[in-house]
Amino acid sequence: MQTASAASDTDVLNELNEGFIRAVQASDAAWFEANLAEDFLNSSPAGALEDRAAFIARIARPAGISNFAAEDVRIRPMGDIAVIHGRTTYLKPDARPGAGRYTDVWARRRGRWLCVAAHVTRG
């Protein structure tokens, strides 16, 4: 049974996850400026480890994909840390379907959730 706090954390994290997905599709660097921790790191599908600045710079460029969506999302709050797992689907520039998985780690800092790490794969 979830406590009221865990339930509200799950709601907030769900909204943040949805915002993350929308911001990737829209190349919305401002959303990431507001929601990534200063020490954020991303493991990219190409195997590169990107810091916050490199990730935001890449996100700011047009995504090149369309219909980006998340499914099979699992949100796991654990106190002041939360892990979100999900599957993505999208259309590649040539309209072929694509899919991947992601894991995002969120930390509650000074009363708000910030993404501290992400790991993305594509198939």
Number of C-alpha atoms within 10 A of each C-alpha: 5 8 8 9 10 15 13 12 22 18 13 14 22 16 11 18 20 14 16 20 15 17 18 22 19 18 20 19 18 12 17 21 13 10 19 21 19 13 11 19 21 20 18 16 15 9 11 9 15 17 15 19 14 13 19 20 11 14 19 17 13 12 17 11 19 16 14 18 17 21 11 10 17 14 19 17 18 12 11 13 16 20 18 18 19 18 18 20 19 18 16 16 11 8 11 9 13 15 16 15 19 19 20 19 20 27 21 16 12 7 8 12 21 23 27 20 21 20 17 18 16 14 8
